[in-house]
Every structure is written in C-alpha cells, then in structure tokens.
Amino acid sequence: MYRWNHCLLTLIVVILASLSAVAAPVAEHVFIVSVDGGSPKVLHESHIPNMLALVKEGAATWNAQTILPSVTLIAHTSMLTGVGPAKHKIDWNGWDPEKGHVTVPTVFSLAKEKGLSTAMFVGKQKLNHIAIPGSVDEFRVPSYYSRLVIEDAAAYIKEKKPNVCFIHFAESDGAGHEYGWGSREQKMAFGDEDSALGVLRQALTDSGISDQSVIIITADHGGHEKTHGSDSPEDMTIPWIIWGKGVKPGFAITEPVTVFDTAATALWVLDIPIPDSWDGKPVLSAFNSASKEAPAATGSH
C-alpha cells in the first residue's frame, strides 16, 4: 500500500511540474517595434548596427510578408490583431474618429483580460483606431520623429514596465514618400530609428527587465519609388526579427512568416491563449523552450 501511494504521489508531482512548465510564460514583457516602410533591401543598405546586433543575438527572417493592401493602418491592424483585413474590417488608411476602433480582439485587449499592462507609442495618429478603449493603458503620439518617440517610450518603460508595449517609427515611411525608397534621406531615417532601438535596449536594462523581455522588430510594408500598397515583392516583403528571453541566438528563421504572426507570437510568449479565429501563428522555431506548447486556442472571440 505504501509503495502504491508513493508511486501515485510521484506521478502527481511529475504531472504538476509538467503543467507548470507549460503554463509558465517565456517572458513577462513583449515590445513590438514597427519600422514603417521597412524594406529589407533598403535596411541592409543603411547604417543599422543595433538592429544587426539584435539579429546576431536573436532570430530573424528578412523575407517575411505583409498583407494586401500593403498600407500602414491596415497592415498594422493585422500585425496587432493576428488576422487579415477580411476579418479585422479596417479598410481605410487615415485617422477618422467617426469610424471608431477595430472590433476584433487585439494583442492589447487580450493582455488586459489577463490583467497585464499595455502601452502604445506611435508616430501616426491613425494607429489610434487599433487602441480599443480600455485596452491600452497609455496611448501617445509623441512625435513623427523616432528620437522623440523613443525618448517618451523609454521614460514610460522605466517607470511603468509595461507587459505589452508597441513602438512605431514613422519617419522612414515619410522619407520614402518624399524622396523615394532607397534614397539617402530614407537611409538616414532608418539610421535614426536604429539609434532609437539602442535607446530601447538601454531602457530595458535600466529598468531591470531586460532578462525578462522579448523584442519583436518588423514593418507594415516595404516600398518602391515613392509609394507602396501593391502586391510587388518590394512592397510586400518585410523584416521579422525577435530577440530576448528564450530566443535562439543567431538563428535564421526559414518557415514562412506573415505580419499577423507578430500578435500570435506575442501572446504565446506571455502564455495567453490564441483565439482559434486568428490567422497568425506563433513563430515557435525561433525559441529554445521546446517543452512549452502554444496555449490552447479559444473560440469565443
């Protein structure tokens, strides 16, 4: 009898330990950084030492894909809702308060349901359409310029240590429209945004959360000449870089990655169930934690 009870107790301990391992989040903080108009080709022609350091220390693909139409608001909505335009229904590309907010769950609303803190620091007011009331603790449009956006975001991060934080850099897109994709001015803008990445990393270190954080860097679209929005590879191809706790260092992601996989990966990192209606899937190959499975899908959203 004693032997049977001992075996049963051992089995229970093993099961509980296994469940605990699966339930534990990979990290406590996720920072999603969008480089607006971030063409991989032009980025590689720019001075981006901080981004390349994140690639070296983390996992990356330079061949991820955005959605059609490849424009800012629609693509960012997919990035942060995990679904394509047919599901999220955002079909415009400007700030129009009368149109309200996206009506499907976002990475922010799902995080708030789990009691986590959220924030958005953006360079374009129109991204407010993604900030469902009550889902984002702090929504700010500090400036069009990345230097001022990251200055504001870094101060907030040090004080509040948000669990989910979205940071958007707009000036690279503006330079592309004014001077052309691949222009000297756009490359300079990418360089400024890269410097902002360095400020972000320092903020995580200063706030004591770097070892519990994951950073995802991606873009809404690329571009060609002075425009974007088409299905051309120049417009559709974007970077997707992930760095931080649990991420394989120096790993080249070979699986297909789409912009809406960003939200799914963020939820997976935080151990938040991914809605089964989502098109996005977590990019599991980028992580070391093979024992951690994706949270069960939910069908209620």
N, C-alpha and C positions, 0 to 999 in steps of 0.2 A: 504493500500500500504506500509506504514511504517512497519507494522508488518511482511508483506511478505519479504521485504528487510532485515529486522533484522534476520528473520529465515534463509534466504539464506546466509547472512554473517556468521551467526553462523555455518551453515553446512560447508561452505568453510574453516573456521578456524579449525574445527574438522578434516576435510579431510587432510588439510595441516599438521596439528600436527601429524596425524596418519602416513602420508607418511614420515615425518621427523624422526619419531621414528623407522620406519622400515629401513630407509636408513642409520641411524647412525651406525657406526661400534661398535662392542663390545669393542675393544681396538685399540690402534694406533700402537702397537708393538707386533710382534709374534716372539718368539725364539723357534726354533725346535732343540732339543738336541738328538743326537743319540748315544747310548751306544753300540758300536759294539760288537756283540756276547752276548747281554744282556739277558741271560737266567733268567727268573723269579725265578726259583728254586735256582740258584746259588746266585742271588742277595739277596734273603732272607737269605742266609747263610753268607752274607758278612756284613761288618760294613758300613751302608749307612744311617746315621741319616738325612742328608739333603734331600735325596730322600724321605724318610719316612715322613719327615715334609711336603714336597710338597703334598704327598698323603693325609695326615691328613687335610691339608688346602685346598685341591682341590678335583678332581675326578680321579678315576683310575680303570683300569682293569688289572689284571695280566694274562689274558687269551686271549689277542689279538693275531692275526695271521699274519704271513708274507706271502710271495708268493713263488712259486716254479719256479726255483731252489732257495733255501734259502741261497743265497750268497750275498756278500757285494754290489757290484756295481749294480747288477740287482735289488736287494731289495731297495737300496737307491733311485734308479731311480723311482721305484714305489712310494716310500714314498714322493717324491718331485714332481712327475708329476700327481699323482692321478689315474694312470692306471696300469694295469698289463703288464707283459712282451710282451704279444701278440700285444699290442698297442704301447708300447714305443720302441720296437725293439732293446733294448740293450740286447744282448745275450752273452756278454763276461764279464770277471771279472778281467780285468787288465787295466793298463794305456797304451793306444795305440793311440798316437796322430793322426795317419793316418786315424783312424776311425771317427774322428771328434766328434761332440756333438749330444746329443739327439735331435730328430727333432719334438717332440711334445711339447706343451706348458708346462712350469714348474710353480711352485708357484712364482718363481722369475720373469720370463718373464711376467706373468700376473700382478704381482705387479708393474713392471716397466711401463707397459702400462697405469697404473693409476697414474703414477708419484711418486711412492713410492721408498724408498731407500732399497737396498738389500746387503747382505754380506754372505760369507761362510768362515768358519774357520775349516779346516779338518785335520785329521791325515794321510790321504792317498791321493796321487796324483791322483789316478784313478777317484776320485769323480769329477775331472775337466770335465769329459765327460757330467756332468749334467749342468755345468755352460755355457749355451749358450752365445756366445759373445754378449755383450751389455745388458745382463740380470742381471748380478751380478756386483755391483759397486766395490766390493772388494773380491777377491778370494785369500786365503792364505793357505799354508800348513806349519804352524809354526814349527811343530814337530810331532813325533809319540807319544809323552808323553802329557797326558791331562793337566799337570801342565803348560806346556809352551803354549799349545793351548789356554787355558782359560786366561792365562796372556795376550796374544796378543789380544784375542777377547774382554776382559774386557776393555783394554785401548781404543780399537776402539769404543766400545759401549759408553763409557763415552764421547768420542769426537764427534762421528757422530750420535748416537742414531738411528740406522737403524730401518726401519719398519719391515723388514723380515730378520732374521738372523739365519743361520743354523750353528750349532756347533757339531762337530763329534769327539768322543773319540775312539781311535783305540787300545790302549794298552791292553784292556781286551780281544779282539779277538786274539791278538798276544800271550798273555799268555795262552789262551785256546789251540791254535795250538801247542805251545811248551810244555806245562805242562799238559794240559787236562782241560776240562770243569769241574769246581768244585774244581780245585786244589787250594792249598794255595796261589800260585802265582797269579792265576786269581782273587781270592777273594781280594787280596791286590790291584790288579789293579782296581777292582770295587770300593774299598775304596778310592783310589786316584781320581778316576773320580767323586765320590760322593763329595769329598772335592772341586773339581772344580765347582760343582753345587752351593756350598756355595759362591764361588767367583763370580759366575754369578749373584746370588741374590744380593750380595753386590754392584756389578757394576750397577745393575738396580736402587738400592736405591741411590747410589752416583750420578748417572746421572739424578735423579729426574723423572724417567719414570716408576718406579715400579707399581704405581697405574693405569697406562695406558698400562700394558703389560700382555701378556699371554705366559706361558712357556709350551711347549709340550715335554715330555720326552718319547722316545720309543727306539726301536732297529731294526736292519736289520734282525737279526736271532738269534736263540739260538745256541745250540751245544751239542755234546755228544762225549765222549772220547777226541780225538784231532781233530775233524772235524765237518763239518755241510754241508748242501746242500740237505739233503733228505727231505722226507715228514713226518718224525717221529715227534711226539709232542715235543721232546726235541729240535729239530731244528726249528720247525715252530712257537712255542709259544713265544710271546714277551710281554713286559710290554707296557702299554699305559697310561701315566699319564698327566693330564692337570691341570694347576694352574694359577690363576690370576684373572683379572677383569672379573666379570660376571660368574665365575665358582662356582658351588655349593661346599661348603666346606664339606669334609668328605663323599663324595658321591661315592658309589660303582657302576660303570658302568656295567650294566647287558646285554646290547644289544651287538651283535657281532661287533667287531671292527677289521678292517684289516689295514695293514700298509699304504695302499693308502688312507685311510680316513684321514690321517695326513694332506696332502696337502689341501683336501677339507675343513677340519675344519679351517685351517689357513686362507683360502680365506674367509670363512664365517665370521670369527672374524673381518676381515678387510673390510667386505662388498664389496668384489669383486665377480662378477658373476662367478659361477662354470660352466665350459664347460659341455654341456649335453653328451659329449662323455666320460666323466670321469666315472670310476668305483667307485671311492671314494665318500663318502657322509659325510657331517659334523656330528660329534657326538653331536647332539643337546641336548640329555638328560643330558649332563654334565653342562649345562648352566642354570642360573636363568632367563635370559631375554626371557621369554616365548612370549613376544609380537613381538620379532624380528624374521622374517621369513628368510629362505635361499634366497639369491639373485637369480633372475631368471636365468635359465640356458642359455647358449649361444651355438649356433650350428655352429659357424664359425671357430672353432679351430680344 
